[in-house]
């Protein structure tokens, strides 16, 4: 098991978290994640973004992080300080 405060992320999880952290509090559309991380020509469905977001949420929760990924229906995701 990893020490407290350490997070093991798959490459795409890392890239998604990096994009969220670079734009704190700003909504990032699912399509932007797809373009930036999977590429314009990717055949990947937008649902893959939801799956990776859920992985990240679980990992942040397990760490008891003071940030959370907030979803805005049909708009995107933002990294926000937990209230």
C-alpha positions in Angstrom: 0.0 0.0 0.0 1.2 3.5 -0.7 2.0 6.0 2.1 -0.6 8.5 3.1 -0.8 11.5 0.8 0.6 9.6 -2.2 -1.5 8.9 -5.2 -0.8 6.4 -8.0 -2.3 7.6 -11.2 -2.5 6.0 -14.6 -1.1 8.2 -17.4 -4.5 9.4 -18.6 -5.7 10.1 -15.0 -2.5 12.1 -14.5 -3.1 14.1 -17.6 -6.7 14.8 -16.7 -5.8 15.9 -13.2 -3.0 18.1 -14.6 -5.5 19.8 -16.9 -7.9 20.4 -14.0 -5.1 21.7 -11.7 -3.9 24.1 -14.4 -7.4 25.6 -14.5 -8.7 25.6 -10.9 -12.4 26.5 -10.6 -12.9 26.6 -14.3 -15.2 24.3 -16.1 -13.5 22.1 -18.6 -15.8 20.4 -21.2 -15.5 16.7 -21.7 -14.7 17.4 -25.3 -11.6 19.3 -24.3 -10.3 16.3 -22.3 -10.9 14.1 -25.3 -9.0 16.4 -27.6 -6.1 17.1 -25.3 -5.6 13.6 -24.0 -7.0 11.1 -26.5 -6.5 13.3 -29.6 -8.8 14.7 -32.3 -8.8 11.6 -34.4 -9.6 9.3 -31.5 -12.6 6.9 -31.8 -13.0 7.1 -28.1 -16.5 7.9 -26.8 -17.1 10.9 -24.4 -18.2 8.4 -21.8 -14.6 7.4 -21.3 -14.0 10.8 -19.7 -16.8 10.1 -17.2 -15.1 6.8 -16.3 -11.7 8.4 -15.7 -13.3 11.3 -13.7 -14.9 8.7 -11.4 -11.5 6.9 -10.9 -10.0 10.3 -10.0 -12.8 11.1 -7.6 -12.4 7.8 -5.8 -8.6 8.3 -5.5 -9.0 11.9 -4.2 -11.7 10.7 -1.7 -9.4 7.9 -0.5 -6.7 10.5 0.1 -9.2 12.7 1.9 -8.0 15.5 -0.4 -9.1 19.0 0.2 -10.2 19.3 -3.4 -12.9 17.7 -5.4 -14.0 17.3 -9.0 -17.3 19.1 -9.4 -19.5 18.1 -12.4 -21.8 20.5 -14.1 -24.3 18.6 -16.1 -23.6 18.5 -19.8 -21.0 21.3 -19.3 -17.9 19.7 -17.9 -15.8 19.4 -14.8 -14.0 21.7 -12.5 -11.5 21.2 -9.6 -12.7 23.0 -6.6 -11.6 23.3 -2.9 -13.9 21.1 -0.8 -16.4 23.3 1.1 
